[in-house]
């Protein structure tokens, strides 16, 4: 997501009119690029959802080469990540609203029916009204993908848009896939009461449990955007409101996800930096996390363990294949390792206490493990 040449986030001297003119210029430039992209789509691309596969590559390939941590440091030196993220979300919402107003002329009742009858491989077979609608859908999709990527970079959450797993993670966050309930619950606070029912309807429906196929995402996004043309007598105001507020919801969802992951990474970095017993620390951390073996491990717990293992490997050059092969961890084996370690184990105890709190309140089983560890550290 590019910046306006003179944007309110970067200077306080511009007038509101100049800011809006600069924003509109950026939107028109990016809309022109998206129009060129849409011209290359066939009717089958649109109907099948393959347009999104092509858009993901179009949106991210060159963008990720330009936008990195240094990119934001050059523009917002010394500004905390939270403040920059807030400005990026607001800017993206403005861009989305402006583009919605420019594209709204395509929203006629006949477009929805036309989409269902599309067929053929030639771009020339795509009706003009559908092509114009696709510009809007592709523009907002690219905007939200890039916004989510910006937020991940600002919170220093490592993502490789060329890695299939990381790309799928970015897509899930940007479009609240498999997180639909959380997004819909957040809508109530994110948008004015007047447009709230429309945004809730925009996010309603199935939540894509159908695997990682990008065409499935394309179909989902196209169906989700049909609301703009499915309600008669609304026109431009609906396009502007929906583009703005769904982008706000998407940005705030991305902020919540990546800020939380940054918090977990920060905990892992602190533990790995302070530990004097990296291998033992990993065994104890996993014992704490699996204190309730019958419960499903929480996302934050799995994320913490993954980063702990990575950081211990990178900083301490420790790789424990035996721990990697453990299915059901045996507390007796962990206690044997603790008892065999001479000297002060305060760093291991501190790590265990921090691990126990990563997903919220400490459970009774986690407290029991911590109490046992505390007693053995005292005896040692």
N, C-alpha and C positions, 0 to 999 in steps of 0.2 A: 504494500500500500504506500504509494508515494506521498510526499508532503507537498502542500501548496507552496508556490515560490515565496510568498510572504504570508505566513500563517499566524493567527493570534497566539498559538502556543509558543511561537518563537520570538515574537516581538509585541510590545504593548502600544506601539505608535500608530498602527494602521487603523483606519476607521472601519466600522462594521461593513460599510458598503464595499470597501476595497477587499476586505476579507472574503466576503461572499463572492465577489467577482473573481478573485484568485481561486477560490474553491471550485467555482463553476468552470473555470478554464481547465483545471486539472481533470475534472469529471468529463468534460467534453473530449479532452485528449485521450483519456483512457477508454471512453465509450467508443471513440473512433477505432482504437485498436481492437476492441471487442467486436465491433462490427466486421472488421476484416476477418477475425477468427470465425464468426458465425457464418460468413459467406462461404467458408470452406466446409461447412457441415452438410451432410446429406439428410434427407427426410428420415432415413433409417437410423442415422446417428441420433436424431432427436427422439424418435419414438422408442428406440431401444435403450436409451440412456447412455450410449457410448460417447455422447457429447461431453459427459463429465470426465471420462477417462482422458480425453484429449485436452479438456480445460485444465485438469490438474497439472499436466505437463506444461501447458502454455503458461499457467499462472505462476508456477514455482521454479522452473528451471533457471531462468535468468535472475529472478528476484532473489533467490537464496544466495546467489553468488555476490550480489550487491549488498544485501541487508544482513549485517551481523552485529555483534556487540559493539564493535568499533564505530559502525555506522551511527548508532544512537549516541555513543559517547561524544562523537564530533558535533552532534546537534544539541545534546542536552547534558553537557559536561557538569558533573556534580549533582544532578537532579536525581532524587530517589526513584527507583523503578515504579513504585505505586503511582507517583504523580505523572510519569510519562505514559504509563498504561492508561490512566484515566483520560489523558488528552488524546491518545490514539483511538480509544473507543468513541469519544465524542466526535472526532474528526471523521471516522469511518461512518458514523451515523449520519452526519451532514452530507457526506458524499453520496450515501445510499438514497437519502431523501431527494437530493438534487437530481440524481439519475432517474429516480422513480417519476419525478415530474416531467423529465424530458421524454421518457419512454411511454408515458401513460396513454398516448394516442393510439397505441396498438391494442388496448384492452377493450375489445368488443365481444359481445356474446357469441359471435360466430367462431372465435379463435379456439375456444375449448373444444368444440365439436370437430374442428379441423385437425387438431392434434391427434385425435383418435383415428383419423382416416389417413394419416400420413403413410407414405410408402415410397420406396425407390432409393437408388443410390446417388442420384444426381443432385447437387445443390440447387439446381434450377427448379427442381420439383417442390421446393419449400415455399409455401405461400408467403407473400411479403409481410402480412400481419403476424404470422407465426415467427418469422425471422426477427421482426422487431421485438416481439415478446422475448425471444431467446436472448437478445442483446441484454435485456433487463435481468433475466434469470442468470445469465453467465456473468454479468457485471457484479451483481450482488454476491454470487457464489465465490467469484475470485476475490472480491473485497473481504469477505468473511474468512476465507482461507488465509489470505495474507495477514489479516488482523490477528488471527489466532497464532500464526507463525511469529509475528512481531512480539506478541505477548510472551511466547515461549522464550524468545531471544532475550527480552528484557529481564525476565526472571532467571536467566541463565540455566534454563532447562534444555539439555542437549537434545536436538532433533535433527535428523538427517532426512530431508524431504525426498531423497533418492532411495532411501531404505524402505521397502514395502511396509514393514511393521510400523516404523515411525510415521510414514505418510498416512497409514490408516488411523493411527492415533490422532494425528492432526485433523483428519477429516471428521472423526467422531467428536472431537472437541468443538470444531468450527460449526458443525451443524447439529450439535446436541444429540447425535445418534447414540442409542443405548443409554442415554441420559435424559430421555424425553420428559420423564416425570419431574426431575429436578428443574429442568428448564421451564416447564409449565407452572410449577409452583413459584418460580422466581418471577414469572410474568406479572403477577399481581402487584408486586412492588416496583417493577421496572417501568411500567407504562401507565398513562392516565386512564381513568375509569372509562372514558368515552371509547377508546380504541381497544380496551382490554379483551372484550369478547372476540374481536377479529383476530388478535394476536394468538389467543388461546386456540382458536379454530385453525390458524396457520400451523400451529405445532401439534395439532391433534392427529390421530390416526396411528397406524402401526409404527413401531419404533425400530424397524430394520434389524430383525434377528436373523437375517438371511445371509450371513457371512460377509466376506470382505470384498465382494465384487463391486468395482466402481460403477458399472452400468446400473446396478441396483440403486446406488446413491443418486445417479442421474435421474432415474424414474421418480424416486422419492422427492427430489427437489422440484422437479417439473410439476408433479401432482400437487405439491405443497403450495406452489405459486399460482395454481389455477384459481385460487380464491380471489385473486385480484381481478379476474375476468368473470368470475362466477356470480358476483353480486351486482345486479344492474343498478344504474343510476347513481353510482358512487364515483367512478372515473378517477381523475387525477388525485383528489384528496386521499383516497384509499391507497393508491400506489405510493404516495409520499409517506403516509403514516406507517404503512406496513414495512416498507423498506427501512425506514428510520428505526422503528421500535424492534423489529426482528434483528436488526444489526446490533442494537443496544443489548438485547437479550443474549445474542451469540457472544458478543464481546465480554459481557459480565460473566457468562458461563466460562469462557476461556480464562478470564482472570482468576476465577475461583479455582479452577483445575490446576493451572500452572503455578499460581501462587502457593497452593498447598503442596505441590510437588517440590517447589523451591524450598519450602519449610522443611520437608522431609530430607532433602539433599543436604541442607544446612546442618541438620541433626547428625546425619551420617558423617559429614566432613568433620564436625566437632569431635565425635567419638573416635574416628580413625586417627585424627591428629593427636589426641591426648593418650591413646592407649599405649601401654608398654608391653601388652600381651595380646597381639592382634589375633593369633590363632585361637587362643582360649576365649577371647572376647566374642568371636563369631559363634563358638559353641554355646556359650552362655546366652548370647542374644537370641539364638534360635530356640533355646530351651524356654526362654521367657515368652517369645512369640507363640510357641506351641504349648503353652501351659495348659490351655484347654484344647486337648488334641481332637475332641469331637467337633469343635466349632470350626467354621470356615475361616481361613485366614483373611483378615481385612486387607483392602487394597493398599492402605498406607503401610501396613506391616510388611506386605510382600515387597513394596517399593523400597522401604528402608533396608530390608535384608539384601535386596539386589544391589543397592548402592554401597552398602557396607562391604560386601564381597568385592565389588569393583575397586573401591578405594583401598582396601587392605592389599589387594593384588598390585595396584599401582604404586602405593606409597611404601609398603612393607615387603613387597615381592613374596607374599604368602598366598599359596593356592592349596586349599585343603580338599583333595579329591574324596577323602573319606566322608567328610561332612556333606559334600555334594551328592553322595550316593545314599545318604540317610533317608529312609522313608518315615519310620516312627522313631523319634529321638528317645533314647533311654536316659532318664535322669541320672541313674546310677553311674553311667559312663561319664557324664558331664561332671558329677561330683568327684569322681575319681581323678579327673583332669585338674579340677580346682585344688584338691588336696595335695596333688603331686607338685604343684607350682610353688616354689619358695618365695619368700619376700612379701612385700605389700601388694595387695590386689585391689587397692582402692579404686584404681582406674577401671577395673572390670566391674566392680559394684556400681560405680557411677554410670558406666555404659548401660548396664542392665536396667537401672532406674529410668534412664532416658528412653530406652527402648520400650519400656512398659507403658509410657505415657504418649507414645506417638499417635495412637488412634483415639485418644481421649482418656476417660477415667480408667484407673488401674483396677482390674478385676480381682476377685478373691483368690483365684488360682495364681494369678501373677503375683499378688502380695505374698502368697505362701512360698513361691519360688524365691522371691527377693529376700524373705525372712531367712530361709535356709542358706542362701548365698551369704547373707550378712553374718550369720553365725559362723559359717566355715571360714570366712575371711578374718573374723575376729580370732578364731582359734589359731589360724595360720600365723 
